[in-house]
Amino acid sequence: MDIQVDFQSSIPLYEQIAHRVLTLIESGELQAGDQLPTTRELAVELGVNFNTVARAYRMLDQGCVITTQQGRGTYILETKKLKSSGKRTQEDIEELTRFYIRKASYLGFNPEEIKKCFEKLYQEGTKK
């Protein structure tokens, strides 16, 4: 599992970790039932505080992407659980939106370009 963080980025480390896990799931590199490293193992590997990894895992857990089972480990949930979960909140979508805005800004896009992209993709999504 290839997780790396950019210490120079304006995007918080925990968001980078969570986003990378999501990317690995989307690419198929991580699949339902796969076990993630413990928070301490990943923290040592990345050279970050274990609370940073714990926050990323908590964010993914709240989004029903992973589940942590006391004494057993942290596992990727099945995709259908991701789609059918009723646990999504306004805070979840706001955090996700903030992440993408920060990342787009970091990549050099200005606020107007970001807004136009969101509006375009929203319009395309509502037509399906």
Secondary structure per residue as TSV (DSSP state, phi and psi in degrees):
chain	resnum	aa	ss	phi	psi
A	1	M	-	360.0	125.6
A	2	D	-	-104.9	96.5
A	3	I	-	-117.2	126.8
A	4	Q	-	-133.8	156.2
A	5	V	-	-126.3	154.2
A	6	D	-	-108.6	105.9
A	7	F	T	-69.3	-15.2
A	8	Q	T	-89.6	-10.3
A	9	S	S	-72.6	150.0
A	10	S	S	-80.9	-8.2
A	11	I	S	-80.8	127.0
A	12	P	-	-54.6	145.2
A	13	L	H	-57.2	-41.2
A	14	Y	H	-63.5	-34.8
A	15	E	H	-69.6	-38.2
A	16	Q	H	-62.0	-42.7
A	17	I	H	-64.3	-48.0
A	18	A	H	-61.2	-43.7
A	19	H	H	-62.9	-39.8
A	20	R	H	-65.2	-39.9
A	21	V	H	-61.8	-44.5
A	22	L	H	-60.5	-41.3
A	23	T	H	-63.1	-41.1
A	24	L	H	-65.9	-33.5
A	25	I	H	-69.2	-47.1
A	26	E	H	-61.0	-35.0
A	27	S	H	-79.2	-12.1
A	28	G	T	90.3	-2.9
A	29	E	S	-67.1	-33.6
A	30	L	S	-111.5	135.1
A	31	Q	-	-129.7	166.2
A	32	A	T	-51.1	132.0
A	33	G	T	93.4	-16.1
A	34	D	-	-66.1	141.8
A	35	Q	E	-94.8	135.0
A	36	L	E	-88.6	158.6
A	37	P	-	-63.4	157.2
A	38	T	-	-64.7	162.8
A	39	T	H	-59.0	-41.3
A	40	R	H	-67.5	-42.2
A	41	E	H	-60.9	-47.7
A	42	L	H	-67.9	-37.2
A	43	A	H	-61.2	-44.6
A	44	V	H	-63.8	-44.7
A	45	E	H	-60.1	-40.5
A	46	L	H	-88.6	-15.9
A	47	G	T	75.3	36.2
A	48	V	S	-123.1	167.4
A	49	N	-	-66.9	141.6
A	50	F	H	-63.7	-25.7
A	51	N	H	-65.0	-28.5
A	52	T	H	-65.4	-46.4
A	53	V	H	-66.6	-40.8
A	54	A	H	-60.3	-38.8
A	55	R	H	-66.7	-40.7
A	56	A	H	-62.5	-45.4
A	57	Y	H	-64.1	-39.4
A	58	R	H	-62.4	-42.0
A	59	M	H	-61.9	-43.5
A	60	L	H	-68.1	-36.2
A	61	D	H	-65.5	-43.8
A	62	Q	H	-64.9	-29.4
A	63	G	T	-85.5	6.1
A	64	C	T	60.4	35.8
A	65	V	S	-95.8	-36.4
A	66	I	E	-131.0	167.5
A	67	T	E	-136.6	137.5
A	68	T	E	-109.3	124.8
A	69	Q	E	-110.8	114.3
A	70	Q	T	-48.3	124.4
A	71	G	T	81.7	-9.8
A	72	R	T	-113.5	-35.1
A	73	G	E	130.2	-172.5
A	74	T	E	-115.4	130.1
A	75	Y	E	-129.5	152.0
A	76	I	E	-76.1	133.5
A	77	L	-	-83.1	162.6
A	78	E	-	-67.0	146.9
A	79	T	H	-57.1	-42.4
A	80	K	H	-62.3	-29.9
A	81	K	H	-68.2	-33.6
A	82	L	H	-63.6	-42.4
A	83	K	H	-78.4	-33.3
A	84	S	H	-97.0	-0.6
A	85	S	-	-66.1	136.5
A	86	G	S	-95.4	11.2
A	87	K	-	-89.5	5.2
A	88	R	-	-68.1	141.8
A	89	T	-	-128.5	167.8
A	90	Q	H	-59.1	-38.3
A	91	E	H	-61.6	-38.2
A	92	D	H	-61.7	-47.7
A	93	I	H	-70.3	-33.6
A	94	E	H	-66.6	-40.9
A	95	E	H	-64.8	-42.1
A	96	L	H	-63.6	-43.4
A	97	T	H	-64.0	-43.8
A	98	R	H	-58.3	-40.6
A	99	F	H	-59.8	-49.7
A	100	Y	H	-66.9	-36.1
A	101	I	H	-64.6	-45.5
A	102	R	H	-61.5	-43.9
A	103	K	H	-64.8	-44.3
A	104	A	H	-62.9	-40.3
A	105	S	H	-63.3	-43.7
A	106	Y	H	-59.7	-36.2
A	107	L	T	-78.5	-2.9
A	108	G	T	102.6	4.1
A	109	F	-	-78.9	140.8
A	110	N	-	-87.9	164.9
A	111	P	H	-55.3	-37.3
A	112	E	H	-67.3	-39.7
A	113	E	H	-64.2	-40.8
A	114	I	H	-64.6	-45.3
A	115	K	H	-60.9	-45.7
A	116	K	H	-60.7	-40.3
A	117	C	H	-64.4	-46.2
A	118	F	H	-59.3	-45.9
A	119	E	H	-62.3	-42.9
A	120	K	H	-62.4	-48.2
A	121	L	H	-69.1	-33.0
A	122	Y	H	-64.0	-46.4
A	123	Q	H	-61.6	-41.4
A	124	E	H	-64.2	-38.8
A	125	G	H	-68.5	-32.6
A	126	T	H	-78.7	-13.9
A	127	K	T	-85.6	-12.3
A	128	K	-	-79.8	360.0
